[in-house]
Amino acid sequence: MKLLYLTAAAILLTLLSGCERETSADAPITVLGYTLGSPQREDNIKKLHIPRISYVPDKVNEPHLLMEVTNQIISEFTKEQTYEVVPTAEEADGELRVQLVDLNFRPTQFVDKTVNANAAGVATAFRAIVYANITMYEYQDGEPVAIWSRNRVRGKYDLLTTDDISQTRHQAILLACSDLAQHICEQAVERW
């Protein structure tokens, strides 16, 4: 029992001696070189505007997706709550611009001829992958200044299907875009 008290006291002394605290109540605590608490962002953005995304026409033949994907991204940022998402650039401190740069929808699994000789080679599983370039702008003196960017952020979705592929293709692409929206939000708020 004495050993337990001595160990606890030693740990407490170690933590207290290696602990640094800034005067602000919101400041993170540093213990033995590790920072506890929310990561500190490198920007001064509190209100974020996310305009309708754009796309590369030669690579993405789904222009009808743009509003749906924009809404998915806004939804992710709204749930995450690091930034307050605002509808216009005039209200914002910063802006996140997203451009879909590539979209792939390919079969990944086929019917084996030993299982069904008549359906051999028919696709039964597909993968939808979308890529986007993202850039965060901070408004400085009313002008947007790029503060960071990421190229080819990826979202993907795998599906098994025996249904009409034209109907499930659109749904799989939307789900891949939902995954992309999550990755975009992570890139923006978890920058260390």
C-alpha positions in Angstrom: 0.0 0.0 0.0 2.9 2.3 0.8 4.3 1.6 -2.6 1.1 2.7 -4.2 1.1 6.1 -2.3 4.8 6.6 -3.2 4.2 5.9 -6.9 1.2 8.2 -6.9 3.2 11.0 -5.2 6.1 10.5 -7.7 3.8 10.7 -10.7 2.1 13.8 -9.2 5.4 15.5 -8.6 6.6 14.6 -12.1 3.5 16.0 -13.7 3.6 19.2 -11.7 7.2 19.9 -12.3 6.8 19.3 -16.1 3.5 21.1 -16.4 3.3 24.5 -18.1 0.2 26.6 -18.2 -0.5 29.9 -19.9 -2.5 32.5 -18.1 -5.5 32.2 -20.4 -8.3 29.8 -19.2 -8.6 28.5 -22.8 -4.9 27.8 -23.2 -3.9 24.1 -23.5 -1.9 22.4 -20.7 1.6 21.1 -21.6 2.8 18.1 -19.6 6.3 16.7 -20.2 6.3 18.2 -23.7 2.9 16.9 -24.7 0.0 19.3 -25.2 -3.4 18.4 -23.8 -6.6 20.0 -25.1 -7.8 21.3 -28.4 -5.2 21.8 -31.1 -4.3 25.5 -31.8 -5.3 26.6 -35.2 -3.0 28.7 -37.3 -5.7 30.9 -38.6 -8.0 33.6 -37.1 -11.1 32.3 -38.8 -14.2 32.1 -36.7 -16.9 32.5 -39.4 -16.4 30.4 -42.5 -18.1 30.7 -45.9 -18.2 27.6 -48.1 -19.3 28.6 -51.6 -20.7 26.1 -54.1 -17.9 23.7 -55.2 -16.5 23.6 -58.7 -15.3 20.7 -60.8 -13.0 19.8 -63.7 -15.4 19.1 -66.6 -12.9 16.7 -68.4 -12.6 14.5 -65.2 -16.0 14.9 -63.5 -19.1 14.4 -65.6 -21.5 14.9 -62.7 -22.3 18.6 -62.6 -25.6 17.9 -60.9 -23.7 16.7 -57.8 -22.2 20.1 -57.0 -25.0 21.4 -54.8 -25.4 18.1 -53.0 -21.7 17.8 -52.3 -21.6 21.5 -51.1 -24.4 20.7 -48.7 -22.6 17.6 -47.4 -19.5 19.7 -46.7 -21.5 22.4 -45.0 -23.2 19.8 -42.9 -19.9 18.3 -41.8 -18.6 21.7 -40.7 -21.8 22.5 -38.9 -21.7 19.2 -37.0 -18.0 19.7 -36.1 -18.5 23.3 -34.8 -15.0 24.5 -35.0 -16.1 27.2 -37.4 -19.4 29.0 -37.6 -20.6 28.4 -41.2 -22.1 31.5 -42.7 -24.1 31.9 -46.0 -22.2 34.9 -47.5 -18.6 35.9 -47.9 -19.4 39.4 -46.4 -20.2 37.8 -43.1 -17.1 35.5 -43.0 -13.5 35.7 -41.8 -12.5 33.0 -44.2 -13.6 30.9 -47.1 -13.1 27.2 -48.0 -13.0 26.5 -51.8 -13.4 23.0 -53.0 -12.9 21.7 -56.6 -13.8 18.1 -57.6 -10.8 17.1 -59.8 -11.5 13.4 -60.5 -14.2 10.8 -60.1 -13.8 7.0 -60.7 -16.5 4.3 -60.6 -15.0 0.9 -61.3 -16.0 -2.7 -60.8 -13.9 -4.5 -58.1 -15.5 -8.0 -58.0 -17.0 -10.3 -60.7 -19.0 -13.4 -60.8 -16.7 -16.5 -60.9 -17.4 -18.9 -63.8 -17.3 -21.8 -61.4 -20.2 -20.3 -59.5 -22.4 -19.3 -62.5 -21.1 -20.0 -66.0 -23.8 -17.9 -67.6 -23.0 -14.8 -65.5 -19.2 -15.2 -65.5 -17.5 -11.8 -65.6 -20.6 -9.8 -64.5 -19.6 -7.2 -62.0 -21.0 -7.6 -58.5 -19.0 -5.0 -56.5 -18.0 -1.5 -57.3 -15.8 1.3 -55.9 -16.6 5.0 -56.2 -13.7 7.3 -55.6 -13.8 11.1 -55.7 -10.8 13.5 -55.4 -10.9 17.2 -54.6 -8.5 20.0 -54.2 -9.2 22.3 -51.2 -7.9 25.7 -50.3 -8.6 27.7 -47.2 -8.6 31.5 -47.5 -8.5 34.0 -44.7 -9.8 37.5 -45.4 -7.2 40.1 -44.7 -8.2 43.7 -45.3 -11.3 42.3 -47.2 -9.2 40.2 -49.6 -9.0 36.4 -49.5 -5.4 35.2 -48.9 -4.7 31.5 -49.3 -3.3 30.1 -46.0 -3.2 26.4 -46.8 -4.3 23.9 -49.5 -4.4 20.2 -50.0 -4.6 18.4 -53.4 -6.4 15.2 -54.2 -8.2 14.7 -50.9 -10.0 11.4 -51.4 -13.4 10.0 -50.5 -14.5 6.5 -51.4 -17.3 4.1 -51.1 -17.5 0.3 -51.9 -20.8 -1.4 -52.7 -22.1 -4.8 -53.6 -25.0 -4.9 -55.9 -27.2 -7.1 -58.0 -29.5 -4.1 -58.8 -29.6 -1.9 -61.9 -26.1 -0.3 -61.8 -27.3 3.0 -63.2 -29.5 3.6 -60.1 -26.9 2.5 -57.6 -24.0 4.3 -59.3 -25.4 7.7 -58.3 -26.0 6.6 -54.7 -22.4 5.2 -54.5 -21.0 8.5 -55.8 -23.0 10.4 -53.2 -21.7 8.2 -50.4 -18.1 8.6 -51.7 -18.7 12.4 -51.6 -20.0 12.1 -48.1 -16.7 10.4 -47.1 -14.9 13.2 -49.0 -16.8 15.8 -47.0 -15.6 14.2 -43.7 -12.0 14.1 -44.9 -12.2 17.8 -46.0 -13.6 18.8 -42.5 -10.8 16.8 -40.8 -8.1 18.5 -43.0 -9.5 21.9 -42.0 -10.0 21.5 -38.3 -7.3 19.0 -37.3 -4.3 20.9 -38.7 -1.5 20.6 -36.1 
